[in-house]
Amino acid sequence: MLKIVIAAGLVLAANSVAFAASPEFCAGYAQAALNQVRVARSNPACAPGLVGTRWSPEYGVHYGWCITAAPPAAAEEREMRTRYLRSCRR
């Protein structure tokens, strides 16, 4: 039974890595995230919602998350920031 559980865990781990975003994709994602963070921080109307790692000013935070995520999840995160930026425009 333990062998089956370990084998299932290895299969799941291998599958999650196979669908993770590439380093090149994540470099672009992280840079875009920093651009969005800069825009948000420059607008006082956006300040109340700038909480959590989504709004971190650290490149490594965004890159590190992305490298473990599937590209659709990264695209959704980017879209969530875009939606928030649109919502707090003056």
SULFEN-V278992 format. One line per field, one symbol per residue. phi: phi as a letter, one per 20 degrees, with the letter a starting at -180 (. if undefined). psi: psi as a letter, one per 40 degrees, with the letter a starting at -180 (. if undefined). burial: + if it has 9 or more other C-alpha atoms within 8 Angstrom, else -. A space follows every 50 residues. Layout:
phi: ???
psi: ???
burial: ???
This chain:
phi: .fffffffffffffffffdfffgfgffffffffffffffffedgfeggee cnfgdfeegffffffgfddfgffffffffffgffgffdfe
psi: ddddddddddddddddddeiiidddddddddddddddddddehddeddeg iiddfhehddddddddeeiidddddddddddddddddei.
burial: ---------------+--+++----++-+++-++-++++++-+--++--+ ---+++--+-+++--++++++--+--++--++-++-----
